[in-house]
Amino acid sequence: MLFSVPLVMVGATGAFSAKHSAAHAQVSARPWCADAIGWKKARSRLGRIVKVKARVVSSYYAQSSNGQPTFIDLGRKYPNSGRLTLLIWGRNRTNFPAAPERMFKARKTLCARGRVTLYSGVSEIQLGHWNAGGRMIVP
């Protein structure tokens, strides 16, 4: 399985920078969110870490609920149990450059990586960080 890791260069010399810039260019040449599965396949991967690429159908910040969760539904809208829900807890909202429900509005395609679980009959992936280098949401 391939995981995205952002490249960070600190105090590099010219030769080191050129070498790593070329390597970064090769990595960047890969299609965005390569090797991702669709939202429907997530349910068959329970317990596994997957990368999902899908279109958002709805997003909601439950500010007054316990834990202040943000729900991002893929494939089907709540309350349809066939959906895949991405869950971001309130304590993790500061790990995103903007409010997750604004970053991931309906009809926007996103990429996320995390472990698939089942909560009340709905496939779910809990996430906590925005990986700007990989342009995806990660645990």
Backbone as CSV, one residue per row, in Angstrom:
resi,resn,N_x,N_y,N_z,CA_x,CA_y,CA_z,C_x,C_y,C_z
1,MET,0.848,-1.169,0.000,0.000,0.000,0.000,0.895,1.234,0.000
2,LEU,0.533,2.246,-0.716,1.313,3.460,-0.845,0.720,4.554,0.016
3,PHE,1.548,5.213,0.830,1.095,6.318,1.654,1.739,7.599,1.169
4,SER,1.023,8.700,1.182,1.578,9.987,0.784,2.329,10.590,1.954
5,VAL,3.511,11.088,1.688,4.320,11.746,2.704,4.832,13.044,2.106
6,PRO,4.516,14.189,2.719,5.006,15.442,2.160,6.524,15.542,2.278
7,LEU,7.162,16.117,1.281,8.603,16.314,1.266,8.928,17.642,1.928
8,VAL,9.789,17.612,2.929,10.201,18.827,3.619,11.714,18.914,3.543
9,MET,12.214,20.056,3.066,13.659,20.247,2.982,14.045,21.414,3.890
10,VAL,14.986,21.167,4.786,15.440,22.199,5.702,16.949,22.350,5.562
11,GLY,17.425,23.578,5.293,18.858,23.861,5.216,19.584,23.058,4.161
12,ALA,18.966,22.829,3.031,19.567,21.994,1.997,20.559,22.775,1.150
13,THR,21.591,22.074,0.684,22.529,22.684,-0.255,21.925,22.649,-1.637
14,GLY,22.529,23.353,-2.597,21.999,23.392,-3.955,21.882,22.021,-4.578
15,ALA,22.911,21.158,-4.422,22.889,19.828,-5.022,21.788,18.975,-4.390
16,PHE,21.663,19.058,-3.074,20.637,18.300,-2.355,19.250,18.741,-2.801
17,SER,19.049,20.051,-2.920,17.752,20.586,-3.328,17.398,20.143,-4.728
18,ALA,18.359,20.191,-5.650,18.084,19.805,-7.030,17.713,18.328,-7.103
19,LYS,18.456,17.495,-6.370,18.189,16.063,-6.366,16.779,15.788,-5.844
20,HIS,16.424,16.411,-4.722,15.129,16.175,-4.121,14.007,16.853,-4.905
21,SER,14.294,17.971,-5.560,13.281,18.613,-6.394,12.912,17.710,-7.558
22,ALA,13.903,17.027,-8.146,13.628,16.101,-9.238,12.795,14.926,-8.731
23,ALA,13.139,14.425,-7.559,12.371,13.319,-6.987,10.950,13.762,-6.698
24,HIS,10.795,14.987,-6.175,9.465,15.516,-5.882,8.660,15.673,-7.168
25,ALA,9.299,16.089,-8.244,8.610,16.249,-9.528,8.093,14.903,-10.019
26,GLN,8.865,13.822,-9.808,8.418,12.498,-10.218,7.208,12.066,-9.403
27,VAL,7.243,12.331,-8.097,6.114,11.985,-7.238,4.888,12.791,-7.657
28,SER,5.080,14.085,-7.952,3.972,14.945,-8.320,3.358,14.554,-9.657
29,ALA,4.105,13.844,-10.498,3.606,13.446,-11.806,2.517,12.376,-11.683
30,ARG,2.452,11.688,-10.563,1.400,10.690,-10.351,0.054,11.392,-10.284
31,PRO,-0.983,10.748,-10.761,-2.320,11.346,-10.666,-2.681,11.613,-9.205
32,TRP,-3.398,12.699,-8.996,-3.845,13.053,-7.656,-4.686,11.918,-7.094
33,CYS,-4.400,11.514,-5.898,-5.146,10.482,-5.168,-5.087,9.124,-5.880
34,ALA,-3.917,8.823,-6.428,-3.722,7.554,-7.134,-3.997,6.372,-6.213
35,ASP,-4.441,5.281,-6.767,-4.710,4.035,-6.053,-5.878,4.125,-5.069
36,ALA,-6.719,5.131,-5.212,-7.870,5.278,-4.319,-9.016,4.379,-4.779
37,ILE,-9.858,4.019,-3.812,-11.071,3.269,-4.129,-12.247,4.242,-4.104
38,GLY,-13.375,3.831,-4.634,-14.592,4.625,-4.565,-15.278,4.430,-3.223
39,TRP,-16.203,5.319,-2.900,-16.873,5.280,-1.593,-17.644,3.982,-1.373
40,LYS,-18.206,3.377,-2.423,-18.994,2.144,-2.276,-18.148,0.965,-1.795
41,LYS,-16.886,0.927,-2.214,-16.009,-0.198,-1.864,-15.544,-0.144,-0.408
42,ALA,-15.659,0.990,0.236,-15.161,1.136,1.606,-15.788,0.127,2.567
43,ARG,-17.085,-0.125,2.421,-17.773,-1.052,3.328,-17.154,-2.449,3.271
44,SER,-16.660,-2.850,2.123,-16.055,-4.179,2.000,-14.624,-4.216,2.536
45,ARG,-14.117,-3.090,2.997,-12.748,-3.000,3.527,-12.742,-2.676,5.026
46,LEU,-13.765,-3.094,5.756,-13.863,-2.812,7.193,-12.591,-3.240,7.920
47,GLY,-12.090,-2.357,8.782,-10.892,-2.644,9.564,-9.601,-2.328,8.847
48,ARG,-9.659,-2.036,7.572,-8.455,-1.755,6.793,-8.275,-0.253,6.584
49,ILE,-7.029,0.146,6.366,-6.734,1.531,5.997,-6.855,1.622,4.484
50,VAL,-7.671,2.567,4.033,-7.903,2.741,2.598,-7.725,4.207,2.221
51,LYS,-7.555,4.426,0.938,-7.573,5.772,0.382,-8.826,5.842,-0.481
52,VAL,-9.672,6.833,-0.216,-10.943,6.981,-0.910,-10.953,8.302,-1.672
53,LYS,-11.408,8.253,-2.910,-11.615,9.457,-3.702,-13.083,9.470,-4.091
54,ALA,-13.786,10.538,-3.702,-15.227,10.589,-3.956,-15.740,12.023,-3.907
55,ARG,-16.944,12.173,-4.417,-17.614,13.475,-4.410,-18.442,13.613,-3.132
56,VAL,-18.346,14.757,-2.503,-19.113,15.057,-1.289,-20.574,15.286,-1.673
57,VAL,-21.485,14.674,-0.906,-22.911,14.937,-1.127,-23.472,15.871,-0.063
58,SER,-22.860,15.873,1.125,-23.276,16.819,2.168,-22.194,16.889,3.241
59,SER,-22.167,18.023,3.920,-21.264,18.183,5.067,-21.987,18.990,6.124
60,TYR,-21.749,18.630,7.388,-22.484,19.265,8.476,-21.623,19.325,9.731
61,TYR,-21.543,20.508,10.328,-20.836,20.705,11.594,-21.875,20.708,12.704
62,ALA,-21.860,19.694,13.548,-22.805,19.578,14.656,-22.208,20.245,15.892
63,GLN,-22.140,21.553,15.855,-21.467,22.358,16.880,-22.023,22.134,18.282
64,SER,-23.327,21.918,18.395,-23.925,21.763,19.726,-23.952,20.305,20.192
65,SER,-23.486,19.374,19.372,-23.450,17.961,19.763,-22.191,17.648,20.566
66,ASN,-22.259,16.587,21.358,-21.120,16.149,22.153,-19.928,15.853,21.242
67,GLY,-18.778,16.473,21.499,-17.574,16.277,20.708,-17.496,17.155,19.471
68,GLN,-18.546,17.917,19.204,-18.623,18.841,18.067,-18.128,18.213,16.753
69,PRO,-18.767,17.118,16.322,-18.313,16.446,15.102,-18.684,17.190,13.827
70,THR,-17.860,16.993,12.802,-18.185,17.425,11.444,-18.366,16.144,10.648
71,PHE,-19.493,16.034,9.969,-19.806,14.865,9.161,-19.714,15.244,7.692
72,ILE,-18.936,14.495,6.944,-18.831,14.690,5.498,-19.314,13.394,4.865
73,ASP,-20.464,13.472,4.203,-21.060,12.274,3.622,-20.686,12.145,2.151
74,LEU,-20.294,10.928,1.790,-19.907,10.610,0.420,-20.899,9.604,-0.157
75,GLY,-21.259,9.786,-1.399,-22.125,8.835,-2.098,-23.604,9.043,-1.899
76,ARG,-24.037,9.034,-0.652,-25.457,9.219,-0.331,-25.578,10.118,0.888
77,LYS,-26.662,10.869,0.962,-26.890,11.798,2.071,-27.437,11.077,3.305
78,TYR,-27.124,11.658,4.476,-27.762,11.245,5.723,-29.263,11.410,5.528
79,PRO,-30.088,10.477,5.945,-29.852,9.332,6.829,-29.627,8.007,6.098
80,ASN,-29.393,7.993,4.801,-29.197,6.750,4.050,-28.013,5.974,4.630
81,SER,-28.254,4.743,5.062,-27.196,3.945,5.709,-26.170,3.406,4.715
82,GLY,-26.406,3.581,3.414,-25.452,3.138,2.414,-24.320,4.121,2.174
83,ARG,-24.336,5.245,2.857,-23.317,6.285,2.657,-21.993,5.911,3.319
84,LEU,-20.936,6.643,2.971,-19.666,6.598,3.688,-19.528,7.959,4.357
85,THR,-19.359,7.964,5.667,-19.224,9.210,6.409,-17.783,9.406,6.854
86,LEU,-17.249,10.582,6.569,-15.953,10.985,7.101,-16.252,11.806,8.338
87,LEU,-15.631,11.471,9.457,-15.900,12.124,10.732,-14.663,12.874,11.212
88,ILE,-14.842,14.157,11.498,-13.768,14.988,12.051,-14.280,15.540,13.380
89,TRP,-13.620,15.166,14.468,-14.037,15.643,15.789,-13.653,17.109,15.970
90,GLY,-14.404,17.790,16.804,-14.194,19.210,17.062,-12.780,19.549,17.500
91,ARG,-12.156,18.695,18.290,-10.797,18.957,18.767,-9.782,18.998,17.618
92,ASN,-10.143,18.440,16.459,-9.235,18.393,15.313,-9.497,19.480,14.275
93,ARG,-10.495,20.307,14.483,-10.841,21.335,13.492,-9.692,22.317,13.249
94,THR,-8.877,22.550,14.277,-7.751,23.496,14.116,-6.642,22.922,13.236
95,ASN,-6.707,21.634,12.909,-5.714,21.006,12.034,-6.016,21.244,10.553
96,PHE,-7.042,22.013,10.268,-7.448,22.319,8.901,-7.303,23.819,8.663
97,PRO,-6.928,24.235,7.436,-6.740,25.667,7.154,-8.043,26.462,7.160
98,ALA,-9.175,25.790,7.052,-10.497,26.426,7.115,-11.451,25.408,7.729
99,ALA,-12.654,25.850,8.047,-13.645,24.937,8.616,-13.891,23.782,7.637
100,PRO,-13.789,22.532,8.104,-13.949,21.395,7.200,-15.254,21.411,6.393
101,GLU,-16.345,21.848,7.005,-17.619,21.860,6.274,-17.621,22.888,5.142
102,ARG,-16.733,23.883,5.225,-16.595,24.850,4.120,-15.580,24.352,3.088
103,MET,-14.545,23.659,3.544,-13.547,23.106,2.619,-14.140,22.009,1.746
104,PHE,-15.050,21.233,2.317,-15.568,20.050,1.642,-17.081,20.146,1.462
105,LYS,-17.490,21.082,0.635,-18.906,21.298,0.354,-19.413,20.275,-0.653
106,ALA,-20.730,20.186,-0.766,-21.362,19.273,-1.721,-20.820,19.518,-3.127
107,ARG,-20.663,18.442,-3.863,-20.185,18.389,-5.250,-18.677,18.562,-5.378
108,LYS,-17.960,18.747,-4.269,-16.501,18.842,-4.320,-15.923,17.425,-4.200
109,THR,-14.935,17.117,-5.022,-14.280,15.818,-4.945,-13.130,15.908,-3.951
110,LEU,-13.019,14.912,-3.085,-11.950,14.905,-2.091,-11.243,13.571,-2.065
111,CYS,-10.112,13.564,-1.379,-9.321,12.363,-1.178,-9.086,12.227,0.331
112,ALA,-9.313,11.045,0.865,-9.123,10.817,2.296,-8.498,9.443,2.504
113,ARG,-7.700,9.329,3.561,-7.063,8.061,3.894,-7.278,7.781,5.371
114,GLY,-7.760,6.580,5.684,-7.971,6.205,7.069,-8.561,4.811,7.182
115,ARG,-8.803,4.389,8.430,-9.329,3.045,8.713,-10.852,3.073,8.645
116,VAL,-11.407,2.126,7.909,-12.860,2.019,7.757,-13.441,1.255,8.944
117,THR,-14.437,1.857,9.587,-15.154,1.206,10.676,-16.642,1.257,10.351
118,LEU,-17.426,0.609,11.173,-18.875,0.618,11.015,-19.464,1.199,12.285
119,TYR,-20.289,2.235,12.152,-20.942,2.852,13.309,-22.437,2.912,13.026
120,SER,-23.215,2.219,13.834,-24.669,2.156,13.654,-25.056,1.792,12.225
121,GLY,-24.334,0.835,11.646,-24.651,0.353,10.317,-24.151,1.210,9.161
122,VAL,-23.370,2.250,9.468,-22.856,3.166,8.444,-21.332,3.074,8.391
123,SER,-20.781,2.950,7.183,-19.319,2.947,7.020,-18.792,4.324,7.389
124,GLU,-17.673,4.346,8.121,-17.151,5.608,8.630,-15.624,5.573,8.653
125,ILE,-15.032,6.722,8.403,-13.590,6.907,8.560,-13.393,8.145,9.415
126,GLN,-12.703,7.992,10.556,-12.407,9.140,11.408,-11.103,9.773,10.947
127,LEU,-11.132,11.091,10.806,-9.985,11.824,10.283,-9.641,12.980,11.196
128,GLY,-8.390,13.473,11.098,-8.014,14.542,12.006,-7.093,15.596,11.458
129,HIS,-6.542,15.404,10.254,-5.561,16.357,9.733,-5.729,16.561,8.234
130,TRP,-5.364,17.746,7.785,-5.306,18.046,6.361,-3.857,17.950,5.934
131,ASN,-3.565,17.086,4.967,-2.220,16.924,4.432,-2.158,17.748,3.149
132,ALA,-1.642,18.960,3.230,-1.600,19.853,2.073,-0.710,19.307,0.963
133,GLY,0.376,18.620,1.330,1.278,18.062,0.332,0.605,17.010,-0.530
134,GLY,-0.193,16.172,0.101,-0.905,15.130,-0.633,-2.306,15.553,-1.018
135,ARG,-2.708,16.747,-0.584,-4.059,17.283,-0.805,-5.121,16.272,-0.408
136,MET,-5.003,15.749,0.826,-5.983,14.795,1.307,-6.154,14.909,2.816
137,ILE,-7.244,14.335,3.298,-7.516,14.292,4.723,-6.979,12.973,5.252
138,VAL,-6.281,13.017,6.387,-5.656,11.822,6.952,-5.997,11.697,8.438
139,PRO,-5.743,10.492,9.019,-6.052,10.306,10.447,-5.258,11.220,11.356
